[in-house]
Amino acid sequence: MSTPAEHGYAMPAEWQPHERTWMAWPTEGYTLGDEPDEAYRAWSQVANTICRHEPVTMVVDPCAAAAASARRWLDPAVTLVERPLDDAWMRDIGPTFLTRPARAGKPAGLAAADWVFNGWGGQSWAKWGRDGEIGESVAELAGAHRFASPLVNEGGGIHVDGAGTVLVTETVQLDPGRNPGWTREQVEQQLRGFLGVRKVLWLPRGLTRDYGEFGTRGHVDVVAAFVKPGVVVVHTQPDPAHPDHEACKENAALLRAASDARGRRLEVVELPAPTVLEQDGEPVDYSYVNHYLANGLTLMCGFDDPRDEQAAEIFARLLPERKIEFVDARPIFARGGGIHCITQQQPRR
């Protein structure tokens, strides 16, 4: 089986120009929850903000209720396409888009790495019969050449710098519920072949709450993310009373000691967590790392917290050419993710 890398494809960095953003509309289950308007409001605020900067396509389940609510809440500029859905986390159920530059008489190309999706490691509450097909559907709708990987993976489990380096966590990629019996070397082989990377940087784990009932078991995109070549932002929990305090210190130290695929020592920028430590008796995993970079935009998770402004100042310094906007991400985090988790970029070829 040939891989995208063998055909010259690689995953661009998120800050590179986009053709559009893909999302999925909440339909049923815990994501919709007992307060569906809360979910609709959060998902629509993200889509309606992004569509002022680049096209947005929303995948909507064909059921009448989903279509009606999408039309009610979404800006008319958002394109709606109907495909059967179980859930609404496009970063995880959708494909990972790849590009190939024009070369030797061949035009620039768009491809998609279609990972195996099994409900975040086969979790008891998850359904994925329909979501498992969304990667192929979106690739087809985008006109991308699809490459199917045998690796169980989600888009929230990887973060690339577009120059040969990818961040992952051990508890996701080596999860017995995802890839039983796989070694680091086997995982790295798939990541190299399907992302076009040369170096894999492993972090031990994610944030504490991500190991709860509706967690992902350690997605990297709430922990650390590249924001430009050689620069990575990392979640930091300043409060020693929070169970993430020591894990965050370990992640930051590991990243400071690491170099990227080009041999550059990483510049690590800490993003302090919001001041809120728990919700309903459980530690929260509110994270500013889980942002989304659209064309000319840094879309940040807001928490109505004193540290929102501090995080915005850090991003303004790192990415001064981008407009910064916030969406209240607390309803999304209450459902198991953040802004980055519900968006998926299609890069411009």
N, C-alpha and C positions, 0 to 999 in steps of 0.2 A: 504494500500500500504506500503510495507516494504521499508526501506531506506538503503543506503550503510552503515551508521554507525551501524545499527542493525546487519549487517553481518561482522562487524569488519574492514570496509574500512575507510580510511581517506586520505586527500590530503597531500602529503609530501611537505616540503619546497622546493623552487626552487633550492636551493644549494645542495640538495641531488642528488645522481647519476641518470643520465638519460639513458633511452634506446635509445631515439631519440628526435628530434625536428620536429614538424609539422608546415608547412606554407601553404599559399594559394597564387597563382600567380595572379597578376592584370590582369583583363580581359576586363572590360568596365567601363563606368560611370566616376564619378569625381575622383576616385582613379587612373585610367589610365590617365585622363585629356587630355589636349591639347598637352602635351609633353610625350608621352608614353615611350620614351627611358629613361627619367628621372626616371619614376616609375620602369621600368625594372632594371635600374642600381642600384637603392636603394635596392629593394627587393633581387636582386641577390647578392649584396655585403654582405648583412646580411646572406643569405643562404650559400654562398661560404666561408665565414669566419667560420661559425658554423660547417660546414661539415669537417673542419680540426680537430675538437675536438670530434664530435659525429655524428652519422648518421642523415641525414635530409631527410624528405619526403615532397615533394611539391605537393599539390593538384592543378591540372590544369584543367581548363574547356575543354571539348572535342572539342571546335571549333578549326579549323585549325590554325587560327592566334595565339591563346594562346599557343598551343602546339609548334608551330614553334618558337615563341619568347622565350619560356622557354628553348628549346633545344639550342638556340643561346646564351642565357645569363648565363645559369646555369652550374656550374661545373658538369662534367659527374658523379661525385660521388653522386650527389643529386638524390634521387629516385623520379620519376614522377609517379603519379597516376591520372587518369582522373575521375572527378566527376563534375557535373554541378555547376557553381558558379555565384553569383551575384557580390561579392566583394572579398576583399583580406585580411581581418582582422581576422586571424585565432585565435588570443587570444579570440575574442568575439564570433565568429560563431562556433568555435570548442568545443569539450567536455572538461570538467575539469577532468583530470585523477586522479585516486585514487589507493592506494595499500593496501593490507592486508598481514601482515606477516604470515609465516607458523605457524600453531598451531594445536594441538590436532589431528595430523595425516592429517591435510588439508594442501595442498601446498600453497605457497605464491600466491596471486591473484592480478589481475589488473582489475579495474572497471572504469567506466566513469559516471560522473554526466552530464546529458544532459539537460541543461537549455532551457527554451523557449526563442527563439530569435525573436524579432519583430522590427528590424531596429532601435535599440537604442531609443526605446520608440515611435515607429511608426512615425518617421520623414518623412516629405512630400517628400523628395528627395530620400529616401531609397527604395530599393527593397530587399526582403528577402525570396521570395518563394523557391529559390534554397538553399540559405544560411541557411534557417531554417532546412534543412535536413542534413547539413554537420556534425553536432555533432553525429548523428546516424551513418553516413557513416564512419567517422574517427574511432569511437569506434569499429565498425565492422572490419575495416581494421587492427586495432591494436590488435584485439582479446580480447577486453575488455568487461566485462559484463556491459551492459548499464542499468542505472537507470534514468528514466525520471522524472524531477522535474516540478511542475506547476509554479515555480517562474520564472518570466522574469528577466534574469540576463545575464551578459557577464563576460568573464574571466578578463577583465580589471577592473571590478567593485569589485574585491576581491583580497586580498593578505594575505597569511597565513604564520605562522611561523613553521608549521609542528609539533607543540607541543600543539595544542588546541586553538590557537588564530587566529582571522581573522579581517582584517581592511576593512571597507566599508564606503561609504558616504551616507548621508540621501537623497541627491538629485537624486541618482541613484536608490537605493533600494526602496525608497518610492515615486518614480516618478509616477504621475497619468497616464502617457503614458505607463508605464511598468506594475505597480502593483496597479491599482486603488482600493482604499479602504483598502489596506493591512495595518496592524499595524506593529510596530517594532517587537512585539512579534511573529507575524506570519512569518515575514521575518527571524527572528532569529531561529525559529523552523526549517525552511527549511535549513538554513545554517548549523545548528548543525547536521541535519539528513543527508545532502548530502556532507558535507565536513569533518564530524567527529570532529568538533571544539566544545569547551565548552564555549568560551568567544568571544563576538562580540564587537569590538571597533568601535564606530561610530564617523566619522568626519562630520561636517556640510555640506561641499560642496567641489567642486574641484576648478580648476583654471578658471579665467574669460573667456578666449577665448573658453574654452570647452563648454560654453553655447551659442556659436555662431551657425551659420547655419549648419555647418558640425561637431559640437561637440557632445560629448557623454553625456552631462549634469552632468559631475562631476566624471569621473572615478578616482578611488583611485590610480591607478598605475602611474600617473604622479605627485601625491601628496606625497605619503608615501609608503615605502616598507620595510619589514623585510629583513635583510641581514645575520643575524645569530641569534641564540636564545637570546632573550631579547634586541636586538639592532635593531632600525628602523632608516632609513634615511628619511629625510623630506625635501621637496622643500622649499626653502627660497628665497624671493624676497627682496634684500637689498635696492632697490631704492624706497623711499616713494612716488615717482610720479607714480609708477605702481599700477594698481588696485588690484593686487594680494598681495601687501605688508601686509595689515592688516589681510587678510584671512590666509596667511602663518604664521604670528605671532600667530594667534588663534590656528591653527592646531598644531604648535609646543608646545604651552602651554598645550593643551589638552593631547597630547601624553606624555609630561613630567609628567603629573599628573596621568597617567594611569599605570596599571599593566597588565601583561599577564595572561594567564590561570593558570600558576603555581605560581602566586602571586608576580612575580618579577616586581619591578618598571622598566619601560623601560628606556634604554639608548637611547637618541635621538641625532642623528648626523645630523646637518644641511648641506644641499647641496645648496650653493648659485646658483641662476639662472644665465645663461649667461648674458653678459652685454647688449645685444640687447633688447630693450624694445618694439619695434613695427615693424610691417611689413605691407606695404600698408595701413597705417593709423590705423591699429588694433593692440591691445596689443598681443604679442606673448606669448605662453605658453611653450617655450623651457624648457626642464627639464632633468636633469641628473638622476633623480629618475627612469625614464623609461628605465632602463638597462635590460639586460638579462643574467642570469647565466647559461651557458652550462658547460659541463664537463671540469673542469680546466680552464675556461674562464669567464672573466667579459667583456661582449660586451657592450660598452658604446655608447650613442648618442653623436656624435661630432657636433659642430656648428662653427668650425673655429673661436673660441672665446678665449680670454685670460683666461677665467675660465675653459676651457677644462682641462688644466693641473692641476689646483687646484682640480677639481673633481676627476681626475685620482689619485692624491696623497691621497685623502681621501679613495678611494676604495682600493688602495694598502695597506693602513694601516689597513683597516677593514678586507680585504680578501687577505692576503699576499701570499697565496698558489696558487692564480689564475693569469694567464696571462691577461693583460689588452689590449684590442684592441678597436679602434674606427671605427665607420662607420658614414659618414656624414648623419645626420638624418633630415636635413632641408627639403629635398623633401618629407619625410614621414610626418613630422609635418605639412607641407603645405597642406597635404591631410587629416589631422585630427587625427594623432596619432604618435607613435614612435616605436622604435625597439621592445619593450616589447609587443606592440599591434599587431604585425604581426607574433609573434612566440608563440608556445604552447608546453610545455615540456610533454613528456611521461616518467614518472619515471621508473627506473628499479625496477622490483618486487623483 
